[in-house]
Amino acid sequence: MQTKRTIAATPARTALALAALALAGTAAAQTMDVVTIQGGRPTSLPAQIPTTIEGITARQIEERINAFDSEDALKYFPSLNVRKRFTGDYDHAVLASRASGTGNSARSLVYADGILLSNLLGNGATYTPRWGMVTPEEIERVDVLYGPFSAAYPGNSVGAVVDYQTRMPKKLEGHVRIAGFAQRFEQYATKDNYYGRQGSASLGDRVGAFAWWIDVARLDSNGQPVGFANKLAASGTTAGAATAVTGAVPGRNASDRDWFILGATNQVHTVQDHAKVKLAYDVSPVLRASYTLGWWRNDAERRSASYLRDAAGNPVTSGSVAIGGGRYTLLPSDFAPARGELEHLMHGLSLKRHAKDVFDWELAYSRYDYRKDLARVPTIFAATPDSPGAGNVTDMHGSGWNTAALKGTWRPDSAHVVDMGVQRDAARLRTRVVNSPDWIAGTAGRPVSTFNGETRLESVYLQDTWRIDERWKATLGARLERWRAFGGEMAAAGGGLLPFAARSETSWSPKAALAWRADDAWTLKASAGRAIRNPTAAELFQGSIVDERIVNTDPNLRAERSWTGELTAERMTDAGSLRATLFRETTRDALYSQPLTATVSTVQNVGRIRTTGLELAQQAGDVWLRGLSISSSLTYADSRIVANDAFPASVGKRQPRVPRWRANALASYAMSDRWTGTLGVRYSGRQYGTLDNSDPNGLTYMGVSDYLVADARLRYRFDAHWSGALGIDNLNGEKYWAFHPYTQRTLVAELKFDL
């Protein structure tokens, strides 16, 4: 039986995390520019704006992080957390930031080489960035802009903007990597080992004006179970016949009510293939044409295992069962297997002038297509994962998004950098569910539901960064947006399509930043910005059909409106950097699912959420020992709901999935030219998953817990071409949750060849 830890344990963990910040120092000398680029292509983020940007290079990722997925590169960034449940988690790995939790995927933006990877079809766990379109081996650097302080990005940048820059060769280069992992997982009555493997290869060259790059990869991953069949103890009855069973695990759920865990579900076996082709041609020394084609395929199988056994010791997955004096009915969905078949395509095309003289410009277009996207689940009792029969097939073919932009940078004199642009972002959601007689292979059947909708955002922006003198620098900008939502329609089983009314709105978002370099080491910065996060198609065009009428929907759903500000003091020397940032965000009309009636919840506006916090971050090289590098961060955030007429019980409570404390520390020691060892610690304080904080037990399925996790990595370079690494993630074997369980202690190994 699982025991519940009390919140009283949190201060001790906080103190341990705080100790990481005793490793203070300062990093690379720079002037008032925000980012110092150390080799490779510079970030595409607006580094001239005096606000907070953090970055990591390919070499640092390779030496310090056990990276199987591209989001692993973000593991030790200040204030960030990716809810990655297992290696290859393709549908729940949401990025959280200072004032946004892991349920708010639409409050951050992720790009790769200027191509939008964020899935703005919806907001939540199933609308995560398309991380699989980038492999760790092709990353050249990753940079993060904190907050909505650049006019070049829409209001979804309110949390953070993540910019992946991938490799483009200057000469012939090639790379091959093979890796594997093994996890020991113990939870409830599940005790098992789960394995995975990954292989990748890349090759590129530059011949005169033409450069090319090819990257291929395959991931074969068996994750731990991330769901558990359960029944509330109070839901049992005493009437009727039932099969007496053993094996149910008693415990308490997130709301601290007695329940029984009946078995493990959603043990995902995923096989993902990735291929990418990048082409670039220098039309002239200052004009480059580029094209990117990305392809990603995923075959996923989800299995379940019942803990229940009858008198003969046989597994029980259906019928009525007797547990602890109560009678409970097992449903087909309790232990249902599931399958997924996905194939996505990504295109990116750009023409860019990069002379760095009076005027540069870029014309860019990208497209992301759900070429194939099927999710299958049986609606009958399935004795095995391969049992034939009827089931629901969800088809999202036709969904996707595209972006187009014309951007310019004007330098009228040495003091001003003026950025301007016109952008268009469009998203198209298509969801069709049928009940097929063959849930494993069928694609046609009786209609169950249809759900469609589109959104479009057309924007213009202007932003001037002015270096007033050697000490003062200012940025002032604004963004004007025209948002539309249209084509919304839905149908229930056997019914016709019912339309939603079209929506449109015009808004503007001012931005400002100011920096003062007090001396050669210290810089003070202030930033402020407004962000308008418009509803996604999945949030806006929602509901159910009753008597040929759409119900439980809000046709007047409003956009989120956030004002964010930060004050920063930053010390930079040749030895390292130390930064303290005070931030505050006030969001009106935040979009959350909350109760509409006693039994029905739907997306509604939360009146006002206010977050105030402090972020400390440091980086230092050659600390105590030559070759020892240390980075650490600590974030405090008081994020509370201060007004909510739709759900008064939530007022005064903490925003879901935003912990009060976060911290991390990463120490890397280059023992020689061949050996590098790294030890990291990640900490997050107590969280809640509900608006009214009615889930006090975080250490259980559906709960959200605190955690303290250590990671280790040891890398050895055999010669100029071969290298290998061994690592352990979750070295201390922590059991922690974000509704689903995270991975437990995992051993990783890799071997790499560089041409």
C-alpha positions in Angstrom: 0.0 0.0 0.0 1.3 3.4 -0.9 1.9 5.8 1.9 1.3 9.5 1.6 4.1 11.9 2.3 3.1 15.2 4.0 4.0 18.6 2.7 6.2 19.0 5.8 9.0 17.2 3.9 9.2 20.0 1.4 11.3 22.5 3.3 14.1 20.0 3.7 14.1 19.4 0.0 13.9 23.2 -0.6 17.0 23.7 1.6 18.9 21.0 -0.4 17.9 22.6 -3.7 18.9 26.1 -2.3 22.3 24.7 -1.5 23.0 24.4 -5.2 23.0 28.2 -5.4 26.0 28.4 -3.0 28.0 27.4 -6.1 28.0 31.0 -7.3 30.3 32.6 -9.8 30.0 34.7 -12.9 30.3 33.9 -17.1 31.6 35.2 -20.3 32.3 38.9 -20.5 30.0 40.8 -22.8 28.7 44.3 -23.3 25.0 45.1 -23.1 24.1 42.5 -25.7 22.2 39.7 -24.1 23.8 36.6 -25.5 27.4 35.9 -26.3 27.6 33.4 -29.1 30.5 30.9 -28.6 30.9 29.4 -32.1 28.3 28.1 -34.5 25.5 30.0 -36.0 24.0 32.7 -33.8 20.5 32.4 -32.3 17.6 33.6 -34.4 16.1 35.2 -31.3 16.2 39.0 -31.0 19.4 39.0 -28.9 19.7 42.8 -29.2 16.7 43.2 -26.9 17.9 43.8 -23.3 16.0 41.0 -21.7 16.5 37.5 -20.4 17.8 34.9 -22.9 19.5 31.6 -21.9 21.3 29.2 -24.2 23.1 25.9 -24.5 25.4 24.6 -27.2 25.7 21.2 -29.0 28.9 20.5 -27.2 27.4 21.2 -23.8 24.5 18.9 -24.5 26.8 16.2 -25.7 29.0 16.4 -22.6 26.4 17.0 -19.9 23.0 15.6 -20.7 21.6 12.1 -21.4 19.6 13.2 -24.4 17.3 10.9 -26.2 14.7 13.5 -27.2 15.2 17.1 -28.3 13.3 18.4 -25.3 16.0 16.9 -23.1 18.2 19.8 -24.0 15.9 22.0 -21.9 16.3 19.9 -18.7 18.6 22.4 -16.8 17.3 25.7 -18.1 16.1 28.1 -15.3 12.4 27.9 -14.5 11.6 25.4 -17.4 10.2 21.9 -17.1 9.0 19.5 -19.8 6.5 16.9 -18.6 8.2 14.1 -20.4 6.9 10.8 -19.0 9.1 8.4 -20.9 11.6 8.3 -23.7 9.7 9.1 -26.9 6.7 10.7 -25.2 5.0 12.2 -28.2 1.6 13.4 -26.8 2.1 14.7 -23.3 5.5 16.4 -23.2 4.2 20.0 -22.4 6.7 22.8 -21.7 6.1 24.7 -18.5 7.7 28.1 -17.7 7.8 30.7 -14.9 4.1 31.4 -14.7 2.6 28.6 -16.8 2.2 24.9 -15.8 2.5 21.7 -17.7 -1.2 21.9 -18.7 -0.7 25.1 -20.8 1.0 24.1 -24.0 -0.3 27.1 -25.9 1.5 29.5 -23.6 5.0 28.9 -25.1 6.4 28.7 -28.6 9.0 26.2 -30.0 10.7 26.7 -33.3 13.4 24.8 -35.2 15.3 26.8 -37.8 12.4 29.2 -37.9 9.7 26.5 -38.4 6.9 26.4 -35.8 6.9 23.1 -33.9 4.3 24.2 -31.3 1.0 22.6 -31.8 -1.5 25.5 -31.5 -4.5 23.4 -32.6 -5.4 23.1 -28.9 -4.1 23.7 -25.4 -3.1 20.9 -23.1 -1.4 17.6 -22.8 -2.4 16.2 -26.2 -1.3 19.4 -28.1 2.5 19.2 -27.3 5.3 20.6 -29.5 6.4 18.3 -32.3 9.7 17.5 -30.6 10.3 14.5 -32.8 11.0 16.7 -35.8 14.4 17.5 -34.2 16.9 14.9 -33.0 19.5 15.7 -30.3 22.4 14.9 -32.6 21.4 17.6 -35.2 21.1 20.4 -32.6 23.7 23.1 -32.9 22.4 25.3 -30.1 19.2 26.0 -28.2 18.2 29.4 -26.9 15.2 30.5 -24.8 13.6 33.9 -24.6 11.7 34.4 -21.3 8.5 36.3 -21.5 6.6 38.2 -24.3 9.1 41.0 -24.7 9.7 40.8 -28.5 7.1 42.2 -30.9 8.2 39.6 -33.4 6.3 36.8 -31.7 2.5 36.3 -31.1 1.0 36.2 -27.6 1.7 32.5 -27.2 5.2 33.7 -26.3 3.9 34.8 -22.9 5.8 32.0 -21.2 8.9 31.4 -23.3 10.2 31.1 -26.9 12.4 28.1 -27.5 14.7 28.4 -30.6 16.4 25.2 -31.9 19.2 25.9 -34.4 20.2 22.7 -36.2 23.4 21.9 -38.0 24.3 23.1 -41.5 27.8 22.0 -42.6 30.6 24.2 -43.7 32.6 21.2 -44.9 32.0 17.4 -45.2 30.9 16.0 -41.9 29.1 12.8 -40.8 27.9 11.4 -37.5 26.6 8.0 -36.4 25.2 7.3 -32.9 23.7 4.2 -31.2 22.3 4.4 -27.7 20.1 2.4 -25.3 18.4 2.6 -22.0 17.1 0.3 -19.3 14.7 1.3 -16.6 13.8 -0.5 -13.4 10.2 0.5 -12.5 8.3 -0.4 -9.3 4.9 1.1 -8.6 1.8 -0.5 -6.9 2.0 -4.1 -8.0 4.1 -3.5 -11.1 7.7 -4.5 -10.9 9.4 -4.8 -14.2 12.3 -3.6 -16.5 11.7 -1.5 -19.6 14.2 -1.1 -22.4 14.7 1.1 -25.4 17.3 1.8 -28.2 18.0 4.6 -30.6 20.1 4.9 -33.7 20.8 8.0 -35.8 23.0 9.0 -38.7 23.7 12.3 -40.4 25.8 13.5 -43.3 26.3 16.9 -44.9 28.7 18.9 -47.0 29.2 22.3 -48.6 30.4 22.6 -52.2 30.8 26.2 -53.3 27.5 28.0 -52.9 25.5 24.8 -52.2 25.2 23.1 -48.8 23.1 20.0 -47.9 22.3 18.0 -44.8 20.6 14.6 -44.3 19.6 13.2 -40.9 17.8 9.9 -40.1 17.0 8.3 -36.8 14.9 5.5 -35.2 13.8 5.2 -31.7 12.3 1.9 -30.3 11.2 2.6 -26.8 9.3 0.7 -24.1 8.0 3.1 -21.5 6.7 2.2 -18.1 2.9 2.1 -17.5 1.7 5.7 -17.2 -1.9 4.9 -16.2 -3.6 2.7 -13.6 -7.2 1.2 -13.6 -8.9 2.2 -10.4 -12.2 2.2 -8.5 -13.2 4.4 -5.6 -13.9 2.3 -2.6 -17.1 4.2 -1.9 -18.5 3.3 -5.4 -18.8 -0.4 -4.5 -22.2 -2.0 -3.9 -23.4 -5.1 -2.1 -26.1 -6.4 -4.5 -25.6 -9.0 -7.2 -23.2 -11.8 -7.9 -19.5 -11.1 -8.4 -16.2 -12.9 -8.8 -14.1 -12.8 -5.7 -10.6 -11.5 -6.7 -7.3 -10.8 -5.0 -4.5 -8.4 -6.1 -6.2 -5.0 -5.8 -3.9 -2.5 -4.2 -5.6 -0.2 -1.6 -4.6 3.4 -1.4 -5.8 7.0 -1.5 -6.3 9.0 -4.6 -5.3 12.6 -5.3 -8.3 13.9 -3.4 -7.4 11.8 -0.4 -10.3 9.3 -0.9 -9.9 5.6 -0.5 -9.6 3.6 -3.7 -8.3 0.4 -5.2 -5.7 0.2 -8.0 -6.8 -2.7 -10.2 -3.9 -2.8 -12.8 -1.4 -1.0 -14.9 -2.5 0.6 -18.2 -0.9 2.6 -21.0 2.4 0.8 -21.1 3.5 2.4 -24.4 5.8 0.7 -27.0 6.6 3.4 -29.5 8.7 3.1 -32.7 9.5 6.4 -34.2 11.3 7.1 -37.5 12.7 10.5 -38.4 14.2 11.8 -41.6 15.2 15.3 -42.5 16.7 16.9 -45.6 18.1 20.5 -45.5 19.3 22.4 -48.6 20.8 25.8 -48.8 22.1 27.8 -51.8 23.9 31.1 -51.7 22.4 33.1 -54.5 25.0 35.8 -53.7 27.4 36.3 -50.8 24.5 38.0 -48.9 21.4 36.2 -50.2 20.6 32.6 -49.2 17.7 30.3 -50.2 16.9 27.4 -47.9 14.6 24.4 -47.9 13.8 21.9 -45.1 11.8 18.7 -45.4 11.1 16.8 -42.3 9.3 13.4 -41.9 8.2 11.7 -38.7 6.4 8.4 -38.3 5.3 6.8 -35.1 3.7 3.3 -34.5 2.6 3.1 -30.9 1.0 0.3 -29.0 -0.4 0.7 -25.5 -0.9 -2.4 -23.3 -2.5 -3.1 -19.9 -2.0 -5.6 -17.2 -4.6 -6.5 -14.6 -3.5 -7.1 -10.9 -6.8 -9.0 -10.3 -6.7 -12.8 -9.9 -9.6 -15.2 -9.4 -9.5 -18.3 -7.2 -7.6 -20.2 -9.8 -5.0 -17.5 -10.3 -6.2 -16.4 -13.7 -6.2 -12.7 -14.6 -9.6 -10.9 -14.4 -10.3 -8.0 -16.8 -14.1 -8.0 -17.2 -17.4 -8.7 -15.4 -18.3 -7.9 -11.8 -15.7 -8.4 -9.1 -15.8 -8.5 -5.3 -13.0 -6.5 -3.5 -13.0 -5.8 0.2 -16.6 -6.5 0.7 -17.8 -4.4 -2.2 -19.0 -5.2 -5.7 -17.4 -3.4 -8.7 -18.1 -3.6 -12.4 -15.2 -3.6 -14.8 -15.7 -1.6 -18.0 -14.2 -2.3 -21.4 -12.2 0.9 -21.0 -10.6 -0.2 -17.7 -8.0 -2.4 -19.4 -8.4 -1.5 -23.0 -5.3 -1.6 -25.2 -4.8 1.1 -27.8 -2.8 1.7 -30.9 -1.6 4.8 -32.8 -0.4 5.3 -36.4 1.1 8.7 -37.2 2.9 10.1 -40.1 3.6 13.9 -40.2 5.4 16.1 -42.8 7.1 19.4 -42.3 8.2 21.9 -44.9 10.2 25.1 -44.5 11.3 27.5 -47.3 13.1 30.8 -46.8 15.0 33.5 -48.8 17.1 35.6 -46.6 19.4 38.6 -47.1 22.0 38.7 -44.3 24.5 41.5 -45.2 24.4 43.1 -41.8 24.4 46.5 -43.5 21.6 49.1 -43.8 18.7 46.7 -44.6 18.3 42.9 -44.4 15.1 41.0 -45.0 13.7 37.4 -45.0 10.8 35.8 -46.7 9.7 32.5 -45.0 7.0 29.9 -45.3 6.5 26.7 -43.3 3.9 24.0 -43.3 3.2 21.1 -40.9 0.8 18.4 -42.1 -0.9 15.5 -40.3 -0.5 13.2 -43.3 -1.7 10.3 -41.2 -2.9 10.4 -37.6 -5.0 7.4 -36.3 -5.7 6.5 -32.7 -7.4 3.1 -32.2 -9.1 1.7 -29.1 -11.6 -1.3 -28.7 -15.1 -0.7 -27.4 -15.5 -4.4 -26.4 -13.7 -6.4 -23.8 -10.3 -7.3 -25.3 -8.8 -10.4 -23.8 -5.4 -9.6 -25.4 -4.0 -6.5 -27.2 -4.5 -8.4 -30.5 -8.1 -9.4 -29.8 -10.3 -8.5 -32.8 -13.6 -6.7 -32.5 -15.3 -3.4 -32.7 -13.7 -0.1 -31.6 -13.4 3.6 -32.1 -10.9 5.0 -34.6 -10.0 8.7 -34.3 -8.7 10.2 -37.6 -7.0 13.6 -37.5 -5.8 13.5 -41.2 -6.0 17.0 -42.6 -5.0 18.8 -39.4 -2.0 21.0 -39.4 -0.7 24.5 -39.5 1.2 26.9 -41.8 3.1 30.2 -41.3 4.2 32.9 -43.7 6.3 35.9 -42.9 8.1 38.9 -44.5 10.6 40.3 -42.0 13.1 43.1 -42.2 15.9 44.7 -40.2 16.8 48.3 -40.8 19.9 49.9 -39.4 19.6 53.6 -40.2 22.7 54.4 -38.2 25.0 52.8 -35.7 22.7 53.5 -32.8 19.4 52.0 -34.0 18.3 48.5 -35.1 14.7 48.5 -36.4 12.9 45.2 -36.8 9.6 45.0 -38.7 7.4 42.3 -40.2 4.2 41.0 -41.6 3.1 37.5 -40.5 0.3 35.1 -41.1 -0.3 32.0 -38.9 -3.1 29.5 -39.7 -4.2 26.3 -38.0 -6.7 23.7 -39.2 -8.2 21.1 -36.9 -9.9 18.0 -38.4 -11.1 15.2 -36.1 -13.4 12.3 -37.2 -14.3 9.4 -35.0 -15.9 6.2 -36.3 -16.9 2.9 -34.7 -15.2 0.3 -36.9 -15.9 -3.5 -36.8 -12.1 -3.9 -36.9 -10.5 -1.6 -34.3 -7.0 -2.9 -35.2 -7.0 -2.2 -39.0 -10.3 -0.6 -39.9 -10.7 3.0 -41.1 -14.4 3.1 -41.9 -17.5 2.5 -39.8 -20.5 4.0 -38.0 -19.9 7.8 -37.4 -19.4 8.6 -33.7 -18.4 12.3 -33.9 -16.9 15.0 -36.1 -15.1 18.0 -34.9 -13.6 20.7 -37.2 -12.4 24.3 -36.9 -9.8 26.8 -38.1 -8.0 29.8 -36.7 -5.9 32.5 -38.4 -3.7 35.2 -37.0 -2.5 38.1 -39.2 0.0 40.4 -37.7 2.3 43.4 -38.3 5.0 44.5 -35.9 7.6 47.2 -35.5 10.4 47.4 -32.9 13.3 49.8 -32.5 16.3 49.0 -30.3 18.3 52.1 -29.6 21.8 52.1 -28.1 21.5 55.6 -26.5 25.2 55.6 -25.4 27.8 53.2 -24.1 25.8 52.6 -20.9 22.1 52.9 -22.0 20.1 50.8 -24.4 16.3 50.8 -25.0 13.8 48.8 -27.0 10.3 50.0 -27.9 7.9 48.0 -30.0 4.3 47.1 -30.8 2.4 44.3 -32.4 -1.0 44.6 -34.1 -3.0 41.4 -34.6 -6.2 40.4 -36.4 -7.4 37.0 -35.2 -10.2 35.0 -36.8 -11.8 31.6 -35.9 -14.1 30.1 -38.5 -15.3 26.8 -40.0 -16.2 25.4 -36.6 -18.6 22.5 -36.8 -19.3 19.3 -35.0 -21.6 16.3 -35.3 -22.6 13.5 -33.0 -23.4 9.9 -34.0 -25.6 9.8 -37.0 -26.3 13.5 -36.9 -25.6 16.3 -39.3 -22.9 18.9 -38.9 -23.9 21.8 -36.6 -21.9 25.0 -37.2 -20.3 27.3 -34.6 -20.5 31.1 -35.3 -17.3 32.6 -36.7 -15.3 34.9 -34.4 -12.8 37.8 -35.0 -10.9 40.2 -32.9 -8.3 42.9 -33.3 -5.7 43.6 -30.6 -2.4 45.2 -30.0 0.6 44.4 -27.7 3.2 47.0 -26.7 6.7 46.0 -25.7 9.5 47.9 -23.9 12.9 47.2 -22.4 15.6 49.3 -20.9 19.2 48.4 -19.8 21.8 50.4 -18.0 25.4 49.1 -17.8 26.5 50.4 -14.4 30.1 49.3 -14.9 32.1 46.6 -16.7 30.5 43.8 -14.7 27.0 45.0 -13.7 24.0 45.6 -15.9 20.5 46.5 -14.8 17.6 45.7 -17.1 13.8 46.2 -17.1 11.3 44.7 -19.5 7.5 44.9 -20.0 5.2 43.5 -22.5 1.5 42.7 -23.2 0.5 39.3 -24.7 -2.8 38.3 -26.2 -3.2 34.5 -26.3 -6.2 33.8 -28.5 -8.3 30.6 -28.0 -7.3 27.6 -30.1 -9.7 25.8 -32.3 -10.0 22.9 -29.8 -10.8 25.3 -26.9 -13.3 27.5 -28.9 -15.2 24.9 -31.0 -16.1 22.5 -28.2 -19.2 21.0 -26.7 -21.7 18.2 -27.0 -24.9 17.8 -29.0 -28.2 17.3 -27.2 -31.5 17.4 -29.2 -29.7 18.8 -32.3 -28.2 21.6 -30.3 -24.6 22.3 -29.2 -24.4 22.5 -25.4 -21.7 23.0 -22.7 -19.7 25.5 -24.8 -18.9 29.1 -24.3 -19.5 31.0 -27.6 -18.1 34.2 -26.0 -14.8 32.7 -24.9 -12.3 35.5 -24.6 -8.6 35.7 -25.3 -6.1 35.6 -22.5 -4.6 39.0 -21.8 -1.3 39.1 -19.9 0.9 41.9 -18.7 4.4 40.7 -17.9 7.3 42.6 -16.4 10.7 41.8 -15.1 13.6 43.6 -13.4 17.1 42.1 -13.7 20.5 42.7 -12.1 23.2 40.8 -13.9 26.9 40.5 -13.2 29.2 39.2 -16.0 32.9 38.8 -15.8 35.5 36.5 -17.5 34.8 34.0 -14.8 31.1 33.6 -15.2 27.7 35.2 -14.7 25.2 35.8 -11.8 21.7 37.0 -12.5 18.7 37.9 -10.3 15.4 38.5 -12.0 12.2 39.7 -10.3 9.2 39.0 -12.5 5.4 39.6 -12.3 2.6 38.5 -14.6 -1.1 39.3 -14.4 -3.3 37.3 -16.7 -7.0 38.2 -17.2 -9.4 35.7 -18.8 -7.0 32.7 -18.5 -8.3 29.7 -20.4 -8.9 26.7 -18.2 -11.3 23.8 -18.1 -13.5 24.3 -15.1 -17.0 23.1 -13.8 -20.0 24.3 -15.9 -22.4 22.1 -13.8 -21.9 19.6 -11.0 -21.0 16.9 -13.5 -19.8 18.8 -16.6 -16.6 20.8 -17.2 -15.7 22.9 -20.2 -13.1 25.6 -21.1 -14.0 28.9 -19.5 -12.3 32.1 -18.7 -10.7 32.5 -15.3 -11.1 36.1 -14.2 -7.5 36.9 -13.1 -4.3 35.1 -12.2 -1.4 36.9 -10.6 2.2 35.5 -10.4 5.1 37.2 -8.6 8.5 35.6 -8.4 12.2 35.7 -8.3 14.6 33.8 -10.5 18.3 33.4 -9.7 20.8 31.9 -12.2 24.5 31.5 -12.3 27.2 30.0 -14.5 30.8 29.7 -13.8 33.9 28.0 -15.3 37.1 26.7 -13.7 35.4 26.7 -10.3 37.9 25.5 -7.6 39.4 23.1 -10.2 40.5 23.8 -13.7 37.9 22.2 -16.0 35.1 22.3 -13.5 32.0 24.2 -14.7 28.9 24.8 -12.6 25.5 26.2 -13.4 22.5 26.5 -11.2 19.2 28.3 -10.8 16.5 28.9 -8.2 13.0 30.1 -8.9 10.3 31.2 -6.5 6.8 31.8 -7.9 3.7 32.8 -6.0 1.0 32.2 -8.6 -2.6 32.6 -7.4 -6.1 32.9 -8.8 -7.3 36.3 -7.5 -10.7 36.4 -9.4 -12.9 33.8 -10.9 -16.7 34.3 -11.0 -17.2 31.0 -12.8 -15.6 29.0 -10.0 -15.5 31.0 -6.7 -13.9 28.0 -4.8 -10.7 28.6 -6.8 -10.2 32.2 -5.7 -7.1 32.5 -3.5 -5.8 29.1 -4.6 -2.5 28.4 -6.4 -2.5 28.1 -10.2 -2.4 24.4 -11.2 1.1 22.9 -12.1 3.1 26.0 -11.0 5.2 25.1 -8.0 6.3 27.7 -5.4 10.0 26.5 -5.7 12.1 25.2 -8.5 15.8 24.7 -8.6 18.5 22.9 -10.5 22.3 22.6 -10.4 24.7 21.0 -13.0 28.4 20.4 -12.3 30.6 19.2 -15.2 34.3 18.4 -14.8 36.6 17.9 -17.8 39.1 15.6 -16.1 41.3 15.5 -19.2 40.9 16.0 -23.0 39.2 12.6 -23.0 37.1 12.3 -19.8 34.1 14.5 -18.8 31.9 13.8 -15.8 28.7 15.5 -15.0 26.3 15.4 -12.0 23.0 17.3 -12.0 20.2 17.8 -9.5 16.6 19.0 -10.4 14.0 20.0 -7.8 10.4 21.0 -7.9 8.1 21.9 -5.0 4.6 20.8 -4.3 2.0 21.4 -7.0 -1.7 21.0 -7.5 -3.6 19.8 -10.5 -6.9 21.4 -9.9 -8.1 25.0 -9.8 -9.5 24.7 -6.3 -6.4 22.8 -5.0 -8.7 19.9 -4.0 -6.0 17.3 -4.7 -3.7 17.3 -1.6 -2.2 13.9 -2.2 0.4 14.4 -4.9 2.2 11.0 -4.5 -0.4 8.9 -6.3 -1.8 8.4 -9.8 -3.5 11.6 -10.9 -1.6 13.6 -8.3 1.1 16.2 -8.9 4.1 15.8 -6.5 7.3 17.5 -5.5 10.5 15.8 -6.5 14.3 15.9 -6.1 16.1 14.0 -8.9 19.8 13.5 -9.6 21.3 12.7 -13.0 24.9 11.6 -13.8 26.9 11.2 -17.0 30.4 10.1 -17.8 31.7 10.6 -21.3 35.0 9.4 -22.9 36.6 10.3 -26.2 38.6 7.4 -27.5 40.2 9.4 -30.4 39.3 12.2 -32.8 36.3 10.1 -34.2 35.0 7.8 -31.5 33.3 8.6 -28.2 31.1 6.9 -25.7 29.0 7.7 -22.6 27.3 6.1 -19.7 24.7 7.8 -17.6 22.0 7.4 -15.1 18.8 9.5 -15.0 17.0 9.6 -11.7 20.0 8.3 -9.9 18.3 8.4 -6.5 15.2 6.4 -7.8 12.7 9.1 -7.0 9.0 8.2 -7.5 7.2 11.3 -8.6 4.1 12.3 -10.5 2.5 14.8 -12.8 -0.9 13.0 -13.1 1.2 10.2 -14.6 4.3 8.7 -13.1 7.7 9.9 -14.4 10.5 7.5 -15.2 12.4 5.9 -12.3 16.1 5.0 -12.2 17.3 4.6 -15.8 20.7 3.5 -17.1 21.7 4.9 -20.5 24.7 4.1 -22.8 25.8 5.5 -26.1 28.5 5.1 -28.7 29.2 7.8 -31.3 31.3 8.2 -34.4 32.1 11.6 -35.9 33.7 11.8 -39.3 
